[in-house]
Amino acid sequence: AILAPAFRLGAPDWWFVSTMPDRLRPSGMVVLAAVSTSLAAGAYNYEDIIPQYCHVSKDWGSLPAKPAGATELIQVQAFIRHGARTLSSDDYCWNGDDVGNWTCKLNYLDNSISGTEPMTPYFRTEYLPGRNAIAGNCMTGQLVEDGFEMEHNNGRRLREAYIEREGFLPPTLTGLDVARAEALLSFRSTDVPRTRQSGMALFSGLYPASSMGTLPYIPLKTMDFKLENMLVNAKICPATAVATDEFFEGLPTKDQLMAQCKQLKPSQAFAKTSECFWYLQHVIDCLMSRMCPTVPFSPHNSTVPEYFMAQGEQSFKTLWKLVDEAQWGYFKAMAKVGGMGSFANDYYSAVLHAVDASWGAAATEAPKFVLWSGHDTGPMEPMYAALNLRPEPPYWPAFASMLVLELWKSNLGIVARWLSNGKVVAGPMPLDEFQDKVSAVVNSRKACNTDAGSAGSAPTPDVASGFRQAAAGWSVEAVAVVSAAGGVLATLGILGACKARMFRKEGRRFEEPNSDMS
């Protein structure tokens, strides 16, 4: 069976089994024969991918105790994928993909401010039933209640480790003004509702409403998505465009991917393997957004074509394996041509700023906690690939995956440690070793083939000053304020005691000399 014993077909209420009517079966479908890359004995076979990817526990558990010999924390950086969400695109899945619907209760409160003064009352955003790209009352890619809870639990585990156990972060923000809070805590998100809201959810676990004092808002730093460097972006690193086609056309499993595309979408002739791959990646999303118990879709599996469920769900597992391994190879290839160099410069500069501050050599205070809220395709899996933090499949980050970078003083000097979903995956390692690994990713930008003056081409003569320079570049103009409460928290009984706190969304300027953006 495809699932762990607690999640076998027909067991829980959410797992519906039925015979797919002919009208819902993808045209011309037959069960694929076993591919040449069939699973070797003992290899991971994706049987438990539902509970893994869907993050059914909604909690990764307590973070590990400090490393042996560690004496004092210097900095913590957390990188997250957003929590569980609805289908991210209304593109074609299969014939009959309009059956069923998503039901969302998690919404937003918005207002506008000038300086610190509200200009409008709060407005609760609600999506009209039946008037959206996907069936139901949800927008595409909308964070759902279980997704919010996942990130709240991430924040709760960070509080448990770094406030209650280590005493590293202050237990309350009472008495702090915005400038002091921003010096202590940095919050950066892609400019997408589900990632911003996921970061807010994490903060609600790290600092419950009772610990916020009179702080009017928490700055949320973002940028135009077209210039976002948490993801592989050809505007930042032009070499990735050419490298993408080269990778997919040279992929050993190219023929198997194209065979899947022909089976699943016979009406389209895919000119490039990359086009086929992105379609298959979308099909995975079509499946998981209907099969995950953490996504409010109804009826669950009865709308999934029989093709994927036949012969012990072999076609489902085969597709997952092909796409997961191809995507992992893709991000490895993108790392080689500098695809994550710009973002690596951002978090590496924050590290070196903290190291400078620990030695008394920094002109400004370094933040103790930095949060980066993004996606599976960036920063999560690209970081896994660039730094070899995911040695075994499945490589695809689960909902609410959390990667944590710790910097510690120790009796052997400064050490770094990487945690992934509550487990140690690298380190503790000496600072020099950490710098060698991460600076290699930063310096990979040289392969981006950018012309002078274009995005991604700016030199980095003093990477240690990068975060300080970047910090000076955040806009203080009129911005939107998004509340993490009201319509959000009121929907969650488990979080009912949390009150509103404000997150001021601030765009980023691109004139700082050390930035990869210009």
C-alpha angles and dihedrals in degrees: 000000000000096000141058113264094269090055103044121141113282095012109101127038094251095058106081121186124196140142109267111238115239091248090062097048115103109255115266095002122163129165111270119238117245110286125234090251092062115157118279120226110284095012121129108272103185094245092137097038093118097063091036100049096033091050093223093180089058088206129077092199132236120335117246122268118262118285120271110274094016113138109174138012117236103180143347124206121187124196117192142183112220118262127260113316143174124267107306098216138026092218118132115291104168139315107297095024090138092075116107131016145236120239119201130187097172112098142157140253116212138181138156129243139188111212100326098324119103113238097188140024118258119278124202113218114223127176114223114240113252094010099091137091090254126043116271133026099306132100118231110277094010118165110245132210095264089049091054090049091051092056093042087056090050088056092046090054091049090051090049092052105036103029108027099032105028101023088220099133122044113263091228138025091213111137095021123120122212094266093052093045091050091051089054101038129033121196120190125173139167110256095257123114096234094051094045091048092046090055090049089051091052091050090051088060095043093046114019118206091262090063097050098083112187096326103142097206146340116239113245111198120208142147141212106295091229088066096038112139099189086083133049101276125179089204088063098035111020092187090072091070094061093037091055094060092042092052097049096042089053096043112127090220094049094115092049092051091049090048090054091050091050090051096046100038109020092163092070127068106211109216095191133037088227090060090051092049095052090050091051090047087054090050089056088055090048089055099043095045087058099038103041113101087210092063118076099232123140133235093019120203098359089082094055112101115257088237091077094047100046125105096018093317089293095150091052092051093043092053092047092051094048095047096040094051093043092049091049091052090047093055090046089054092047091052090056093057095046101266094143099030095100094052092042087058089057098054094035090054089052089053094050091046088056091047091051090049092050089056093045090247100115123099091210135034115268119227114255094209128034123184123197113189117192147116143297089258092050140050095351111055095028088056091047089052099042094049099032093241096145109055098171138037143296087068097171108101115244123234110289093010110174127203116190127196115199126192115199137181109226141171087266096049130265115343133186129214132188121211124189121193091338098315132101109249101167135014157313082222132167115265091248091057091047091049092050091054098044098037087056088060091046092050092048085083086084087076093057092093093220122164120237110283096018126117112288096018101097113119121239106217093160110026091173089068094048098096092046091052092045091050089058091055101064113117120245095191126121107302141171121266120215122196120217090206140048106061090015104051097031089067094058117074092191089056097038093117092060116101130206123287124179128239114198110212110217128186121224127242119222105208098094107118096225095050124107087219122080 
